[in-house]
C-alpha cells in the first residue's frame, strides 16, 4: 500500500560503488528502485532490475511503416493515379522507388525512436517530486542518489529509511508527492 502523499525515500551516496552496492541490496530485498548518477555506472541497470525496453521494436515498426508508406505512395501515384508509360518500362518499376523508400524508412525509424524515447521517459516533465529536494541537482555533477518507491506490495517508510541509513547513505529524505 502506498503511503498517501509520498513519492519515495531518497538517499544520497558519495561514490558510485556505494550506490551500486545499495541498489543491489535494495533490489535483492524486493524494493522498487530508481537510481540517479552523473555518469553511466557499469552494472547499475542490472542492479536495479532493469531488464529490457521496447525501443528496438518501436524503431522497427516506425521504419517499417515509413518504408511501406513510401512504397505505397509511389506505387499508387505511378500505377493507379497517374500512369505514364515512359520509355516502355513497366508502371510498377520498383527499382526507381528504392531511394525514396530507403530514405523514408530511416526517417520513420528515427522519428519513432525519438517519440518513443520521449514517451518512455515521461518527457517533457516540467515538475518532478525529486526536484523539490534541493541537493538533488548534484545528481548531474558529483553525487549519486537512490530512491526507494512504493510498489504494489506494502511499503514502510521507517523500514526504507532504516535500510538506506544502513547502506551508509550520506543523507536520507522522504520525498512528498
N, C-alpha and C positions, 0 to 999 in steps of 0.2 A: 504494500500500500504506500502510495506516495504521500509524504507529509505535505499538508496544504501550504502553498506559497513558497516551497523550497525547490530550487533548481538542482542543487547538489552541494557536496562538500569539496572544497578546493584546497589543495596543498601545494606549497612552493618548495622546490628542491634546488640545491646549488649546483649539482652536477648531473650530467646525462646518465651516468651509471646509477646514481641514486634513483632517478626517475624510472629507469629501466627495471631495476630490482623491485621497486614499489609497484610498478604496473604489472609485472609478472605475478607478484604475490596477490595483488587485488583481483586479477583475473582468475587466478587459481582458487580464490575463495568465493568466486561467483559474483563479484560486483560488476555493474555496468560501468565501464571505464572510458574516459576521454583523456588524451594526453596532448600537451601543447609544448612545443620546443622551437627554439630559434633556428634549428637546422635539423636535417634528417638524421635519425639515430638508427643504426643497423639493428634489426630485430624488434623494434618498438611496435610495428604493426602486428607481429605475431604475439607479442606480449600482451597487447590489449584485446586480442581475439579477433582482429580484422581478418576476414577470410578472402572474399572476392568481391568485386563490384561488377556492375553491368555495363560499364563504359565500352568495352570492346564490342559487345552486342549492339549497343545504341549506335556506335560509329559505323558498324557494318550495315545496319538497317538504313541509316542515313545515306550511306554511299550507294546501297542497292536501290533505294527509292530515287535518288538523284540520277543514277545511270539508266534505270528503266524509264524514268520520266523523260529524260533527254532523248533516248532512243524512240520512245513512243511519240513524242512531239515531232521529231524529224520524220519518222515513218508516216505519220498522219498527214503532215504537210506535203510530203513528196509523193505519196501514193493515193491518198483519198481526196484531200482538199484541193491540191493544185498540181496534178500530174503533168510533167513536161518530159517528153522524150528527147533527151539531149544526147546526140551522138550515138543513138542506138543502144544505150545502156539500159539495164532494167530499172524500173521505177524504185524498187527496194534495193538500192545499191548500198549495202551495209558498210563496205569499206569507207565510203565517204562520211558515214556517221561516226566513225570511231573517235576522231579527235575531240569532237564536242561531247560525246558520251564520256570519254575519259576525264575531261575537264570538269564536267558537271558531277561526275561520280566523286571526284576529290573534293569539290566544293560541298556537296551534300554530306559527305563524311565529316569534313571539318566543321561545318555548321552544327551537325548533330552532336559532335563531340563537345563543342563549346556550350551549346544549350544544355546538354546532358550533364556536363560538369557543373554548370551554374545551378541546375535543379538538384543534383545530388548533394551539393554543398550547402543548399539552402540559401543561396545568394540571389539577390542582394539582401543582406541582413543589416539593416540600419541600427538595430538595437538588439544586443545580446545580453543576457543576465551577467555573464562573466565580465563584461565591460564596466560594470559597476564597481568591481574590485580595483582599487587604484593601482596596486602593484602588478596587475595582470598585463599591463603594457610592456613589462620586462620580458614577456614571452617572446617578443620579437628581437630581443637584444642578448640577454645573458642568463636568463632563468628558465627553469623547467617546471611545468605545472601538471598536476594530475587531478582530475575531477571525478569523484565517485557520484554517479547519478542514481536516483531511484529507478529501479527496474520493475518488472511485473510482479516480482516476489517482494516480500517485505523489505523495508529499509529503515534502519535505526540510525538516526543522526549521531547519537552518542557513540555507538559502535564504530561508525565510519570515521568519526573524529579520532577515537582511540586507535583505530587501525593506522591511520595516516601519521599520527604522532609516534607510533611505534616504529614506523619506517624512517625515522629521523627527518621528518619534514621540517623545514625552517619555520614555516608558519602555516596555519590552517584556518580557513574561513568557511562559514556557512553562507552559501550564495542564495539570496532570495530570488524568487521567480520574477 
